[in-house]
Amino acid sequence: ALWPVAAVEVHTSREVDAVNGTNLRLKCTFSSSSPISQRLSVTWNFQPEDQSSHEPVFYYLKEPYKMTTGRFKERVTWDGNIQRNDVSIVIWNLQPSDNGTFTCQVKNPPDVDGTVGEVRLKVVQKVQFSEIHFLAIAIGSACVLMIIVVITVIFCRHCRKKRQEKTEVEDTEL
């Protein structure tokens, strides 16, 4: 009962927001009390927001294995480095249907128990062009207005200085 328990600790971001249609690296790192084994395995799963059943996303055992079916077929690539304790993946072309929780589980025999990393993904829509257009016009207008004010002030000072010089010249002539 007093033997030390070997376990794998998995570390992930808790929550991630990403824009619809972009690619996202889901970072997952681990630490293990044992040296990295040839039998090390990594399992990525997904649970949609509606809490339906888990879906496999990616699997690693000596080499990366892509899913041949499901929503993530052809959309997930390995981006990890086992020697650096990194078991991250990249999801391509994010969709609103990708909203949910991704889990990252690492087993490094004899360390097979431990924490499971969870990442809650929220895919947000792209900003509408009209909103960007409005923002660009507002900023551009403010800049143009500032330039006009500065030019007007400089012109008024220049005219005042000319008037003052002309008055001084007339006073000297008299």
C-alpha positions in Angstrom: 0.0 0.0 0.0 3.0 2.3 0.4 4.5 1.7 -3.1 4.7 5.0 -5.1 2.0 5.2 -7.8 3.2 5.9 -11.3 1.0 8.3 -13.2 1.0 10.4 -16.4 0.1 14.1 -16.0 -1.5 15.7 -19.0 -1.6 19.5 -19.6 -3.9 21.4 -22.0 -5.5 24.7 -22.4 -8.9 24.7 -20.6 -10.8 26.7 -23.2 -10.0 27.9 -26.7 -11.9 30.2 -29.1 -11.2 30.0 -32.8 -12.6 31.5 -35.9 -14.8 29.5 -38.3 -12.9 28.2 -41.3 -9.4 28.6 -39.7 -6.9 25.9 -38.5 -6.2 25.4 -34.8 -3.4 23.7 -32.9 -4.8 21.9 -29.9 -1.8 21.8 -27.5 -1.3 18.9 -25.2 1.8 18.1 -23.2 2.5 15.4 -20.6 4.9 14.4 -17.9 5.6 10.9 -16.8 7.5 9.4 -13.9 8.9 6.7 -16.3 11.1 7.2 -19.3 9.3 7.5 -22.7 8.3 3.9 -23.7 8.1 2.5 -27.2 4.5 1.5 -26.1 3.5 5.1 -25.4 0.0 5.8 -26.8 -2.0 9.0 -27.3 -5.7 9.1 -27.8 -7.6 12.2 -28.8 -11.4 12.1 -28.5 -14.3 14.6 -29.0 -17.6 15.1 -27.3 -20.0 17.5 -29.0 -21.8 20.2 -27.0 -25.0 18.1 -27.0 -23.2 15.5 -24.8 -23.7 12.8 -27.4 -21.2 9.9 -27.5 -17.5 10.4 -27.7 -15.9 10.4 -31.2 -12.3 9.4 -32.0 -10.2 12.2 -33.4 -6.7 10.9 -33.5 -4.5 8.0 -32.3 -0.7 7.6 -31.8 1.2 4.4 -31.1 4.8 4.4 -32.4 3.5 6.6 -35.3 0.4 8.8 -35.9 -2.8 7.2 -37.2 -5.4 9.4 -38.8 -9.1 8.6 -38.6 -10.6 7.1 -41.7 -14.2 7.9 -40.8 -16.1 10.6 -38.9 -16.3 14.3 -38.9 -12.5 14.7 -38.4 -11.5 12.5 -41.3 -8.9 14.3 -43.4 -9.0 17.3 -41.0 -6.6 16.4 -38.3 -2.8 16.2 -38.5 -0.1 15.3 -35.9 1.9 18.3 -34.6 3.5 16.7 -31.6 7.0 15.7 -30.7 7.1 12.7 -28.3 10.8 13.4 -27.3 9.6 16.9 -26.0 6.5 15.4 -24.3 4.3 17.2 -26.8 1.3 15.3 -28.3 -0.5 18.2 -30.0 -2.7 18.0 -33.1 -3.9 20.5 -35.7 -7.5 20.6 -36.7 -8.1 22.1 -40.2 -11.1 24.1 -41.4 -12.9 24.5 -38.1 -16.7 24.4 -38.3 -19.4 25.4 -35.8 -20.2 21.6 -35.4 -16.7 21.3 -33.9 -17.9 23.1 -30.7 -17.4 20.8 -27.8 -14.8 19.1 -25.6 -11.6 17.5 -26.9 -9.8 15.1 -24.6 -6.1 14.1 -24.7 -5.1 10.9 -23.0 -1.5 9.6 -22.7 -0.4 6.2 -21.6 3.3 5.5 -21.1 3.7 2.0 -19.7 4.1 1.3 -16.9 2.5 4.7 -16.4 -1.0 4.1 -17.6 -3.1 5.9 -15.1 -3.3 9.7 -14.7 -5.1 12.8 -15.7 -6.9 13.3 -19.0 -6.5 16.7 -20.6 -9.6 18.5 -21.7 -9.9 21.4 -24.1 -13.3 23.1 -24.6 -13.5 24.6 -28.1 -15.8 27.4 -29.2 -15.8 28.1 -32.9 -17.0 31.7 -33.5 -18.2 33.2 -36.8 -16.0 35.5 -38.8 -16.6 39.2 -38.4 -18.9 40.4 -41.1 -17.4 42.6 -43.9 -19.9 45.4 -43.2 -18.6 45.7 -39.6 -15.0 45.8 -40.8 -16.0 48.3 -43.5 -17.8 50.5 -40.9 -14.8 50.4 -38.6 -12.4 51.3 -41.4 -14.6 54.3 -42.4 -14.9 55.5 -38.9 -11.1 55.4 -38.2 -10.3 56.8 -41.6 -12.8 59.7 -41.1 -11.3 60.5 -37.7 -7.8 60.6 -39.2 -8.9 62.9 -42.1 -10.7 65.2 -39.6 -7.5 65.4 -37.4 -5.4 66.3 -40.5 -7.9 69.0 -41.5 -7.9 70.5 -38.0 -4.1 70.6 -37.9 -3.8 72.1 -41.4 -6.4 74.8 -40.5 -4.6 75.7 -37.3 -1.3 76.0 -39.1 -2.9 78.1 -41.9 -4.6 80.4 -39.4 -1.3 81.0 -37.5 0.5 81.6 -40.8 -2.1 84.2 -41.8 -2.0 85.9 -38.4 1.8 86.0 -38.6 1.7 87.5 -42.1 -0.8 90.2 -41.0 1.3 91.0 -38.0 4.4 91.4 -40.2 2.5 93.6 -42.6 1.3 95.8 -39.8 4.9 96.1 -38.4 6.2 97.0 -41.9 3.5 99.7 -42.3 4.3 101.1 -38.8 8.0 101.3 -39.7 7.2 103.1 -43.0 5.2 105.7 -41.2 
